[in-house]
Amino acid sequence: MSSFDVGTPVDYNIVVGQMEGGFLQGIGYASIEKMDYDNKGRIRNNSFTDYLVPTSMDVPNMKAVMHVEEYPDGPYGAKGAGELPLVAPPPAYIEAVEQALGGASVHPLSRIPFSTEDVILELNKEVS
């Protein structure tokens, strides 16, 4: 579940879709969207076949809750809703992975994306 202060939505359904889509984009950015590049900084991902982005099949049901309260400085009482949902998911995802691995003192993570494969590599450090 996610909660957003959007003022008064001009179109409620569009704002909910924006929040759900942006939240999913943030989770993908934090977990699977790896851009590969060479030592000269050239991007090596040729297409979306080797640059994964999440789909609706990759996440559980999401619920976006809108905090609706007129914003006197916005058009028709609305606030911006563009990139708002993309900001919080990456650090929240990394914090959740750190906690699942035993805490930041045991496994401090400082990069994204951090994939399932990265979790396995991190766990293998304990065994070695």
Secondary structure, 3 states (H helix, E strand, C coil): CEEEEEECCCCHHHHHHHHHHHHHHHHHHHHCCCCCECCCCCECCCCCCCCCCCCHHHCCCCCEEEEECCCCCCHHHECCCCCHHHCCHHHHHHHHHHHHCCCCCCCCCCCCCCCHHHHHHHHHHHHC
